[in-house]
Amino acid sequence: MSESMYSRERSTGKFKYRWQSDFAKGHVSRGVGVGLSKGFERGKARGMAKGLLMVLEARGLEVSFQLREQVLSCTDVELLGRCAKRVGAIGTAEELFD
C-alpha cells in the first residue's frame, strides 16, 4: 500500500489492519474480552447508582450534589450492592455510605 493511500484511508477511518498471526489475534481477542467485561461492570455500577438515587428521591430524602456525584462516580458494584440493602432503612441520604 502506498503512503498516500495509507494516509487517506487512515484519515477517513476506512483503514482496518487485519492481524495475521495467531499470537496477535489471541492478544486482540483477549483485549476485546477484557474491554467488554470492564464496560459491562461500569454499566452495571452506573445502573445501580442511578437506582439508588431514584430510591432515595422516592423516599423524599434530600440528596446533595456532593452525594449525587459520589454515588454516580462509584464503580464498586459490591459497595453499591451493600448500599442498596441499606437504602430502605436509613434516615437521611447522607447515611448511605456510613
URHU-V893734 format. One record per backbone hydrogen bond with DSSP energy under -0.5 kcal/mol. NH is the residue of the N-H (numbers start at 0). CO is the residue of the C=O. E is the energy in kcal/mol with one decimal. If there is no record, write none. Layout:
nh;co;e
NH;CO;E
NH;CO;E
//
This chain:
nh;co;e
5;1;-2.4
6;2;-2.6
7;3;-2.4
8;4;-2.7
9;5;-2.5
10;6;-2.5
11;7;-1.7
12;8;-0.7
12;9;-0.5
13;8;-1.5
14;8;-1.6
18;16;-0.6
24;20;-2.5
25;21;-2.5
26;22;-1.9
27;23;-2.5
28;24;-2.5
29;25;-2.1
30;26;-2.3
31;27;-2.4
32;28;-2.3
33;29;-2.6
34;30;-2.5
35;31;-2.6
36;32;-2.3
37;33;-2.6
38;34;-2.4
39;35;-2.5
40;36;-2.3
41;37;-2.5
42;38;-2.4
43;39;-2.6
44;40;-2.6
45;41;-2.6
46;42;-2.4
47;43;-2.4
48;44;-2.6
49;45;-2.4
50;46;-2.1
51;47;-2.5
52;48;-2.2
53;49;-2.2
54;50;-2.3
55;51;-2.5
56;52;-2.5
57;53;-2.5
58;54;-2.0
59;56;-1.3
60;55;-2.2
63;61;-0.6
67;63;-2.6
68;64;-2.4
69;65;-2.2
70;66;-2.8
71;67;-2.6
72;68;-1.9
73;69;-0.7
73;70;-1.0
76;74;-1.0
79;75;-2.4
80;76;-2.1
81;77;-2.1
82;78;-2.3
83;79;-2.1
84;80;-1.5
85;81;-1.1
86;82;-1.7
88;85;-2.2
89;85;-1.1
94;91;-1.5
95;92;-1.8
97;94;-1.2
//
